[in-house]
């Protein structure tokens, strides 16, 4: 298994500001992913965080709005920029171990934009 | 592209009884994995059970088992002897293991309530 520490667990932010979410894994992993879960909805993949290169974004998500850093194999950040109330969601980081193809998740960050 | 469909937005079951959650999927890949995740109010995503598509035998984990019908692309979850702590949102998910694509595709979820 993998232990993933995600911070902050929740935050209330003013519109127009930015929030950076951190994800720390207890071991090196190749693949890290960021998901968004809007209220009452399923998880939608935002991007794949690549170590040493730019993140790969899914359709509908752009780097200017959701910049991602991946400085090493155990850490990643997701920034939600210029927030609006529509950005109020749970954001989750996830890692996959290709060896056994298991996916593990952080505790999630509940973001409320007012 | 992969799709995962959960047709039951909500279900309820009495404590100690058995309940089955439905899931169908679509993929053009030969190598893939299927998962059921549980998300309680704490919002932590917890892996319940995992099935490799190349295995014919249905996966089991204690009270949790799946009915994997590959030809029908069906992957249902059976929870036996339901407990109050099983109350949660349950998500079915698929993952293709071909190449470098390890992205999960989730269904919309089924809210399960276990009643005392």
Interface residues (C-beta under 8 A of the other chain):
Chain A: X31 X33 X37 X41 X42 X43 X44 X45 X48 X90 X92 X94 X96 X98 X101 X102 X103 X104 X105 X107 X108 X110
Chain B: X33 X35 X42 X43 X44 X45 X47 X50 X52 X91 X93 X95 X97 X102 X103 X104 X106 X107 X108 X109
